Amino acid sequence: MEGKVLARIAAIVFVAVALTAAMIEMTREEIPEPAPSAPSLTRQVDPLREGQRRCQEMGEAAANDVECLGIWAESRDRFLGRTPAQSTPGLDGGR
């Protein structure tokens, strides 16, 4: 019988603490923080990006266009983080 009474008292205390915490949280006034000022976003024109769009719009014809092949090579080099001088040599091993 002693265990049941102890369990009931613990449950009542738990519920009382939970209700108290809920009431405190509900009555708290939140002070709005000032919104951080975002830097103005100016759209920078990237000629490589514009060239990629043009080649995309050309469709299959872009595969035979010398300018598109150059744009894709430059894009690939930029992605891989290498300068055009670091490009891999031709199929003959650079001989």
FENVENKA-V114034 format. One record per backbone hydrogen bond with DSSP energy under -0.5 kcal/mol. CO is the residue of the C=O (numbers start at 1). NH is the residue of the N-H. Records with the same first field share a line. If there is no record, write none. Layout:
CO = NH, NH
This chain:
1 = 5
2 = 6
3 = 7
4 = 8
5 = 9
6 = 10
7 = 11
8 = 12
9 = 13
10 = 14
11 = 15
12 = 16
13 = 17
14 = 18
15 = 19
16 = 20
17 = 21
18 = 22
19 = 23
20 = 24
21 = 25
22 = 26
23 = 27
24 = 28
28 = 30
29 = 31
30 = 32
36 = 38
40 = 42
41 = 43
42 = 44
44 = 46
45 = 47
46 = 50
47 = 51
48 = 52
49 = 53
50 = 54
51 = 55
52 = 56
53 = 57
54 = 58
55 = 59
56 = 59
58 = 61
59 = 62
60 = 63
61 = 64
62 = 65
64 = 66
65 = 69
66 = 70
67 = 71
68 = 72
69 = 73
70 = 74
71 = 75
72 = 76
73 = 77
74 = 78
75 = 79
76 = 80
77 = 81, 82
83 = 86
84 = 87
90 = 93
92 = 95
